[in-house]
């Protein structure tokens, strides 16, 4: 798809405007209700749908299909991020009224970092077609790793700060408590970070780890940087509302890791086939409609089986007379 610089600028300006509206409406710290989260989740999904429809009208079926496949893939992978976001919020004891501000800024940081990843990935792909072998092998390995993690017992999982975050805390220091939405304060004559800034950086930088598999995954569906960027942008910008909407349902998606592993493995195979085709080997390639169908089918089946398994676990716990754990209720 031939994208002019004017269209790039208009797209970025449009996204900034949407983000500004979102920030303006939620500028006052407050507890986000299910109704508010649901409305904004629908708004971002509708906006993504309208954008894809625009691509269909002005770009044709191929770009539109690639966008929707990429958007659904990134959206499903981003749901996995929410598990870590829950751990981060608990680790830093973020007051509920500040969580929506933390997520907004954290997601913006993640979006900027992903844009850098996308630009680098597009440049590498344009220069070295063999990188598809590496991307494909990496996704297949990641899929296997997800299965292993899903089988492991992770009830005691806890968020561990990355080295970059620890270095920033040592360099600037951190206040001993939250000071509203302030990011910096004066403490003992020294300017230090507040926990609010620390948790924002934690969410933004942690997303880089997820980008290591999500960016190669979407490049397996399309090599168009414009579609890769916009699919990521729409998936990420709706993540904050999704956190509040399905936060309590996350633990019920017990088969999500298996579904994501199938999707990543499938895209990894697609990348390897594409690399072989580019190398002159006559192998069948997987089309976008097939990719879209497989991704949607896996997500639907995973959701259904997860909810059934969760219901059976709840019924079994009820028969045993087990009391719900308070921490699970809070989460």
C-alpha positions in Angstrom: 0.0 0.0 0.0 1.5 3.3 -1.1 1.2 5.7 1.8 2.2 9.4 1.4 3.8 11.5 4.0 0.6 13.6 4.2 -1.4 10.5 5.1 1.1 9.6 7.8 1.0 13.0 9.3 -2.9 13.1 9.2 -3.0 9.7 10.8 -0.6 10.6 13.7 -2.5 13.9 14.2 -5.8 12.1 14.3 -4.5 9.6 16.9 -3.1 12.4 19.0 -6.5 14.2 18.9 -8.2 11.0 20.0 -5.7 10.5 22.8 -6.2 14.2 23.9 -10.0 13.7 24.0 -9.5 10.5 26.1 -7.1 12.3 28.4 -9.4 15.4 28.8 -12.5 13.3 29.7 -10.6 11.3 32.2 -8.3 14.0 33.5 -9.8 14.0 37.0 -8.6 11.0 39.0 -11.5 8.7 39.7 -12.6 5.1 40.0 -13.5 3.8 36.5 -16.9 2.2 36.5 -17.8 -0.9 34.4 -20.2 1.3 32.4 -17.5 3.9 31.6 -14.9 1.2 30.7 -17.5 -0.6 28.5 -18.5 2.6 26.6 -14.9 3.5 25.8 -14.0 0.0 24.9 -16.8 0.0 22.3 -15.7 3.4 21.1 -12.1 2.3 20.4 -13.3 -0.9 18.7 -15.7 1.1 16.5 -13.0 3.5 15.6 -10.7 0.6 14.6 -13.6 -0.8 12.5 -14.2 2.5 10.8 -10.4 2.8 10.1 -10.4 -0.6 8.6 -13.5 0.2 6.5 -11.7 3.3 5.2 -8.8 1.1 4.1 -11.2 -1.1 2.4 -12.8 1.8 0.5 -9.6 3.6 -0.5 -7.0 0.8 -0.4 -8.9 -2.3 -1.3 -9.5 -5.6 0.3 -5.9 -6.6 0.8 -4.8 -3.7 3.1 -8.2 -3.9 5.0 -7.8 -7.7 5.6 -4.2 -7.2 6.8 -5.3 -4.5 9.2 -8.1 -6.5 10.7 -5.9 -9.6 11.0 -3.2 -7.5 12.6 -5.5 -5.6 14.9 -7.2 -8.8 16.2 -3.8 -10.5 16.7 -2.4 -7.5 18.6 -5.6 -7.1 20.6 -5.5 -10.7 21.7 -1.8 -10.5 22.6 -2.4 -7.3 24.5 -4.9 -9.1 26.7 -2.0 -11.1 28.0 -0.3 -7.9 29.0 -3.2 -7.2 31.4 -2.0 -10.0 33.7 1.3 -8.2 34.1 -0.5 -4.9 34.5 -2.4 -6.4 37.4 0.8 -7.5 39.1 2.4 -4.1 38.6 -0.6 -2.3 40.1 -0.4 -4.6 43.1 3.4 -4.3 43.4 3.3 -0.5 43.6 -0.1 -0.4 45.5 -1.5 2.1 43.1 -4.7 3.7 44.5 -7.7 2.8 42.4 -8.5 6.4 41.5 -5.1 6.9 39.9 -5.0 3.6 37.9 -6.6 5.1 34.8 -4.0 7.9 34.7 -1.1 5.4 35.2 -2.4 3.2 32.4 -3.0 6.1 29.9 0.6 7.4 30.3 2.1 3.9 30.4 0.3 2.9 27.2 1.5 6.1 25.5 5.1 5.3 26.5 4.6 1.8 25.1 3.2 3.2 21.8 6.2 5.4 21.3 8.6 2.5 22.0 6.6 0.2 19.7 6.8 2.8 16.9 10.6 2.7 17.2 10.5 -1.1 17.0 8.2 -1.0 14.0 10.5 1.4 12.1 13.5 -0.7 12.9 11.7 -3.9 11.9 10.6 -2.4 8.6 14.1 -1.3 7.8 15.6 -4.7 8.6 12.9 -6.5 6.5 13.5 -4.1 3.5 17.2 -4.9 3.6 17.4 -8.5 4.6 14.6 -10.8 3.5 16.1 -13.8 5.4 15.1 -12.1 8.6 11.7 -13.8 8.1 13.4 -17.1 9.0 14.5 -15.6 12.3 11.1 -14.1 13.0 9.3 -17.3 12.2 11.6 -19.5 14.3 11.3 -17.0 17.2 7.5 -17.0 17.1 7.5 -20.9 17.1 9.9 -20.9 20.0 7.7 -18.3 21.9 4.6 -20.4 21.2 6.3 -23.4 22.8 7.5 -21.3 25.7 3.9 -20.1 26.3 2.7 -23.7 26.5 5.4 -24.5 29.0 4.5 -21.5 31.1 0.8 -22.4 31.0 1.5 -25.8 32.4 3.7 -24.4 35.1 2.3 -23.4 38.5 2.4 -19.6 38.5 0.1 -18.9 41.5 3.0 -17.2 43.3 4.0 -15.1 40.3 5.2 -11.6 41.2 6.3 -8.6 39.2 10.1 -8.0 39.2 11.3 -4.6 38.3 13.6 -4.5 35.2 17.2 -3.2 35.3 16.4 0.0 33.6 13.7 0.9 36.2 16.0 0.0 39.1 18.8 2.2 37.6 16.4 5.1 37.3 15.2 4.7 40.9 18.8 4.6 42.2 19.7 7.7 40.1 16.8 9.9 41.0 15.4 8.4 44.1 11.7 7.7 44.8 9.3 9.4 47.3 7.9 7.3 50.1 4.3 7.8 49.0 2.0 9.0 46.3 1.4 12.8 45.9 -1.7 12.9 43.8 -0.8 12.8 40.1 2.5 14.5 40.5 5.5 12.9 38.8 8.3 14.8 40.6 8.5 16.4 44.0 11.0 18.2 46.2 12.1 16.0 49.2 14.8 16.9 51.6 16.1 19.5 49.1 16.3 17.0 46.3 14.1 16.5 43.3 12.9 12.8 43.3 10.4 10.7 41.4 7.1 9.8 42.8 5.7 6.2 42.8 3.3 7.5 40.1 6.1 8.1 37.6 7.8 4.8 38.6 4.7 2.7 37.9 4.1 4.5 34.6 7.6 3.7 33.5 7.1 0.1 34.7 4.1 -0.4 32.5 5.6 1.4 29.5 9.0 -0.5 29.6 7.5 -3.8 30.4 5.4 -3.6 27.2 8.7 -3.7 25.3 9.1 -7.4 26.3 5.6 -8.1 24.8 6.6 -6.2 21.7 9.4 -8.7 21.1 6.7 -11.3 20.0 3.8 -9.1 18.9 5.8 -7.0 16.4 7.2 -10.1 14.5 3.8 -11.6 14.7 2.1 -8.7 12.9 5.0 -8.5 10.4 4.0 -12.1 9.6 0.6 -10.9 8.5 1.7 -7.7 6.7 4.9 -6.0 5.8 3.3 -2.6 5.4 4.7 -0.3 8.2 1.6 1.9 8.0 -0.8 -1.0 8.7 1.6 -2.4 11.4 1.7 0.9 13.2 -2.1 1.7 13.0 -3.1 -1.8 14.1 -0.8 -1.5 17.1 -2.0 2.0 17.9 -5.7 1.0 18.0 -5.0 -2.2 19.9 -3.0 -0.4 22.6 -5.2 2.7 22.9 -8.2 0.5 23.9 -6.1 -1.5 26.4 -6.7 0.9 29.3 -10.5 0.6 29.2 -10.2 -3.2 28.6 -8.2 -3.4 31.9 -11.1 -2.1 33.9 -13.7 -3.9 31.9 -12.4 -7.5 32.1 -9.9 -7.1 34.9 -12.0 -9.3 37.1 -12.5 -11.9 34.3 -8.8 -12.3 33.5 -8.4 -15.3 35.8 -11.3 -17.0 34.0 -9.4 -17.0 30.7 -7.4 -20.1 31.8 -6.7 -21.3 28.3 -5.6 -17.9 26.9 -1.9 -18.9 26.8 -2.7 -22.0 24.8 -4.7 -20.0 22.3 -2.0 -17.3 22.0 0.6 -20.1 21.5 -1.4 -21.6 18.7 -1.7 -18.1 17.0 2.0 -17.3 17.4 3.0 -20.8 16.1 0.6 -20.5 13.2 2.1 -17.1 12.2 5.6 -18.4 12.7 4.9 -21.2 10.2 3.4 -18.6 7.9 6.6 -16.5 8.1 8.8 -19.5 7.4 6.7 -20.4 4.3 6.9 -16.8 3.1 10.7 -16.8 3.6 11.0 -20.0 1.6 8.8 -18.5 -1.1 11.0 -15.4 -1.2 14.1 -17.7 -1.6 12.6 -19.3 -4.7 11.3 -22.5 -3.1 7.8 -23.4 -4.4 5.7 -23.8 -1.3 2.1 -22.8 -0.6 1.6 -19.4 1.2 -1.1 -18.8 3.7 -3.5 -16.0 2.6 -4.8 -13.2 4.8 -8.4 -14.5 4.7 -7.2 -17.9 6.0 -5.0 -16.2 8.6 -7.9 -14.1 9.8 -10.2 -17.1 10.0 -7.7 -19.2 12.0 -7.0 -16.3 14.4 -10.7 -15.6 15.1 -11.5 -19.3 15.4 -8.8 -19.9 17.9 -9.9 -17.0 20.0 -13.5 -18.0 20.0 -12.7 -21.6 20.9 -10.2 -20.5 23.6 -12.8 -18.2 25.2 -15.5 -20.9 25.3 -13.3 -23.6 26.7 -11.8 -21.2 29.3 -15.2 -20.1 30.6 -16.4 -23.7 30.7 -13.2 -24.8 32.6 -13.6 -21.8 35.0 -17.2 -22.7 35.7 -16.3 -26.4 36.4 -13.6 -25.2 38.8 -16.0 -22.9 40.6 -18.6 -25.7 40.9 -15.9 -28.1 42.2 -14.7 -25.5 44.7 -18.4 -25.0 45.8 -18.9 -28.7 46.3 -15.7 -28.8 48.5 -16.9 -25.7 50.4 -13.8 -23.7 49.6 -14.0 -20.0 50.4 -12.8 -17.5 47.8 -9.5 -16.0 48.4 -9.7 -12.3 49.2 -6.7 -11.3 46.9 -8.5 -12.9 43.9 -11.6 -10.9 44.7 -9.6 -7.7 44.9 -7.9 -8.4 41.6 
